[in-house]
Amino acid sequence: MAAKILILGGGSGGLVAANALARTLNGSGEITLIDRNPYHEFMPSYPWVAFGFKEPDQIRRPLKLLEKKGVRVVQDTITEILPSQQTVKTENDSFDYDFLIVSLGATIDENAIENFATEAYHPWTLQGALRLREAIHNFKGGDVVVGIAGQYYRCPPAPFEIAGQLDFLLKAKRLRDQSTITIFHLTPGPLSNMGPAISRVIAEILQSKGVRFEGSFELDRIDKDSKKVIAKDGRELHYDLLIMTPFHKVNPVVAKSELSGPKFPLIDPKTFRSQKFDNVFIIGDVVNPLINLPPAGVVVHFQAEFVADQITAEIKGGYVGESFSPVAMCIMDFGDDAVLPMCEFSKTYIDLSGPPSCGVLGRGKEIRLVKAGFEALWFSLYLTR
Ligand SMILES: Cc1cc2nc3c(=O)[nH]c(=O)nc-3n(C[C@H](O)[C@H](O)[C@H](O)COP(=O)(O)OP(=O)(O)OC[C@H]3O[C@@H](n4cnc5c(N)ncnc54)[C@H](O)[C@@H]3O)c2cc1C
């Protein structure tokens, strides 16, 4: 009987894993993917939706397109993962499996910080990107503040890109002279946790755009009456438009499952297998910050391929695939400039023996085209119409 493989989540990790397994198993496994969202959304393009450069249907595709590759797609909300029974429950059904891949991502909580939901805008969801688009449309100039709610959020470089794109857009709208842009972050310098080479380039770009950076700024609260964000050390930033990463928390379905331990969820960081159930793999934003990897699509992409290879090897009896490379890169689009930074996390991940090794692979407007090209490549490889 064909092995049953169940994939939870149709985001970056789930989509890559489903494609890799459909290719390598070639009929010798039954693959089912469950997501509550009927679409796969290409998150790196959310800021482009917010800034009006793309429409929602240009950055998403129906997950059902995977069925052309032999993957069964179920649109439902997962309510319970029961690994000791090899079962997953959804609102409408129940599924058993031989192998389980969990790639349920991080969960956004807009109510975790007082006043966030009404005062702050963000492109960390598609709905959020459309709301930010409306706010930018209504903005008539003033103080713009871009910042982060906490350390854990998808794509660490994205707030810097957003500040840069906003400068570009406000110039085009002839509102830049009447506006200030300030970005606040927990790190002392712009992306200084990625080392001096990247930080220097980002600082130079922000300076050339007149974007002020406030470092080591730990958010204490948002005061909606005075329209200020206030840091724990007392610093205050006035805003007319506030763009902030929402609070990201661990996925509640995984948190309450048997996969979790005192250090949620327990995995072997070399194979991404659950330490308790060796037919369960957990990858992506739901687990990466715990093993000192960033919540980034590139990382989960390599994890998904590696996990699919391990499952294929078990089912087929012998299969040599790719090993896992803890590498992340992000094409940072600043509108009239762009940067391609890359980090290798071998030293941070697993044993924290040293900092990530980072560098700038390229800089220039043309890198923006690479970002657009990558989105097209992503869909043509993984969700072809
Ligand atoms: C603005 C922005 C820019 C980014 N730019 C980059 C970039 O340039 N480079 C990069 O590498 N990464 C980037 N990322 C990050 C990248 O998109 C994520 O790290 C990646 O998508 C994580 O993949 P994942 O599979 O772990 O989770 P996700 O892609 O978040 O997928 C999780 C899926 O699980 C589903 N789900 C969750 N709970 C349930 C449930 N209970 N029932 C059913 N379905 C459920 C969700 O609907 C979702 O489809 C960016 C992210 C954002 C927001």
The ligand as an SDF file (V2000), in Angstrom:
LIG
                    3D

 53 58  0  0  0  0  0  0  0  0999 V2000
    6.5690   41.1910    4.1060 C   0  0  0  0  0  0  0  0  0  0  0  0
    7.3310   39.8990    4.0250 C   0  0  0  0  0  0  0  0  0  0  0  0
    8.4690   39.8250    3.2440 C   0  0  0  0  0  0  0  0  0  0  0  0
    9.2100   38.6380    3.1860 C   0  0  0  0  0  0  0  0  0  0  0  0
   10.3390   38.5720    2.3970 N   0  0  0  0  0  0  0  0  0  0  0  0
   11.1000   37.4610    2.3880 C   0  0  0  0  0  0  0  0  0  0  0  0
   12.2840   37.3860    1.5880 C   0  0  0  0  0  0  0  0  0  0  0  0
   12.6410   38.2960    0.8460 O   0  0  0  0  0  0  0  0  0  0  0  0
   13.0330   36.2520    1.6690 N   0  0  0  0  0  0  0  0  0  0  0  0
   12.6680   35.2030    2.4780 C   0  0  0  0  0  0  0  0  0  0  0  0
   13.3930   34.1950    2.5080 O   0  0  0  0  0  0  0  0  0  0  0  0
   11.5470   35.2360    3.2360 N   0  0  0  0  0  0  0  0  0  0  0  0
   10.7570   36.3440    3.2030 C   0  0  0  0  0  0  0  0  0  0  0  0
    9.6110   36.3880    3.9690 N   0  0  0  0  0  0  0  0  0  0  0  0
    9.3330   35.3050    4.9470 C   0  0  0  0  0  0  0  0  0  0  0  0
    8.7030   34.0720    4.3310 C   0  0  0  0  0  0  0  0  0  0  0  0
    7.5840   34.3920    3.5370 O   0  0  0  0  0  0  0  0  0  0  0  0
    8.3010   33.1100    5.4730 C   0  0  0  0  0  0  0  0  0  0  0  0
    9.4190   32.9040    6.2800 O   0  0  0  0  0  0  0  0  0  0  0  0
    7.8320   31.7690    4.9240 C   0  0  0  0  0  0  0  0  0  0  0  0
    6.6520   31.9290    4.1730 O   0  0  0  0  0  0  0  0  0  0  0  0
    7.5930   30.7540    6.0540 C   0  0  0  0  0  0  0  0  0  0  0  0
    7.0990   29.5450    5.5280 O   0  0  0  0  0  0  0  0  0  0  0  0
    6.2850   28.5130    6.4360 P   0  0  0  0  0  0  0  0  0  0  0  0
    5.9240   27.3850    5.5460 O   0  0  0  0  0  0  0  0  0  0  0  0
    7.0620   28.2590    7.6660 O   0  0  0  0  0  0  0  0  0  0  0  0
    4.9880   29.3000    6.9010 O   0  0  0  0  0  0  0  0  0  0  0  0
    3.9020   30.0990    6.0560 P   0  0  0  0  0  0  0  0  0  0  0  0
    4.4050   30.4410    4.6930 O   0  0  0  0  0  0  0  0  0  0  0  0
    3.4460   31.2010    6.9480 O   0  0  0  0  0  0  0  0  0  0  0  0
    2.7400   29.0150    5.8470 O   0  0  0  0  0  0  0  0  0  0  0  0
    1.9450   28.5640    6.9030 C   0  0  0  0  0  0  0  0  0  0  0  0
    0.6050   28.0980    6.3200 C   0  0  0  0  0  0  0  0  0  0  0  0
   -0.1050   27.4100    7.3320 O   0  0  0  0  0  0  0  0  0  0  0  0
   -1.4770   27.7650    7.2520 C   0  0  0  0  0  0  0  0  0  0  0  0
   -2.0770   27.5500    8.5650 N   0  0  0  0  0  0  0  0  0  0  0  0
   -1.6510   28.0080    9.7650 C   0  0  0  0  0  0  0  0  0  0  0  0
   -2.4240   27.5550   10.7590 N   0  0  0  0  0  0  0  0  0  0  0  0
   -3.3740   26.7850   10.1790 C   0  0  0  0  0  0  0  0  0  0  0  0
   -4.4830   26.0160   10.6770 C   0  0  0  0  0  0  0  0  0  0  0  0
   -4.7610   25.9420   11.9920 N   0  0  0  0  0  0  0  0  0  0  0  0
   -5.2510   25.3390    9.7830 N   0  0  0  0  0  0  0  0  0  0  0  0
   -5.0000   25.3750    8.4500 C   0  0  0  0  0  0  0  0  0  0  0  0
   -3.9570   26.0900    7.9230 N   0  0  0  0  0  0  0  0  0  0  0  0
   -3.1660   26.7760    8.7770 C   0  0  0  0  0  0  0  0  0  0  0  0
   -1.4730   29.2170    6.8030 C   0  0  0  0  0  0  0  0  0  0  0  0
   -2.6910   29.5610    6.1660 O   0  0  0  0  0  0  0  0  0  0  0  0
   -0.2690   29.2510    5.8630 C   0  0  0  0  0  0  0  0  0  0  0  0
   -0.6320   29.0730    4.4950 O   0  0  0  0  0  0  0  0  0  0  0  0
    8.7980   37.5290    3.9680 C   0  0  0  0  0  0  0  0  0  0  0  0
    7.6260   37.5900    4.7400 C   0  0  0  0  0  0  0  0  0  0  0  0
    6.8850   38.7600    4.7610 C   0  0  0  0  0  0  0  0  0  0  0  0
    5.6240   38.8120    5.5870 C   0  0  0  0  0  0  0  0  0  0  0  0
  1  2  1  0
  2  3  1  0
  2 52  2  0
  3  4  2  0
  4  5  1  0
  4 50  1  0
  5  6  2  0
  6  7  1  0
  6 13  1  0
  7  8  2  0
  7  9  1  0
  9 10  1  0
 10 11  2  0
 10 12  1  0
 12 13  2  0
 13 14  1  0
 14 15  1  0
 14 50  1  0
 15 16  1  0
 16 17  1  0
 16 18  1  0
 18 19  1  0
 18 20  1  0
 20 21  1  0
 20 22  1  0
 22 23  1  0
 23 24  1  0
 24 25  2  0
 24 26  1  0
 24 27  1  0
 27 28  1  0
 28 29  2  0
 28 30  1  0
 28 31  1  0
 31 32  1  0
 32 33  1  0
 33 34  1  0
 33 48  1  0
 34 35  1  0
 35 36  1  0
 35 46  1  0
 36 37  1  0
 36 45  1  0
 37 38  2  0
 38 39  1  0
 39 40  1  0
 39 45  2  0
 40 41  1  0
 40 42  2  0
 42 43  1  0
 43 44  2  0
 44 45  1  0
 46 47  1  0
 46 48  1  0
 48 49  1  0
 50 51  2  0
 51 52  1  0
 52 53  1  0
M  END
$$$$
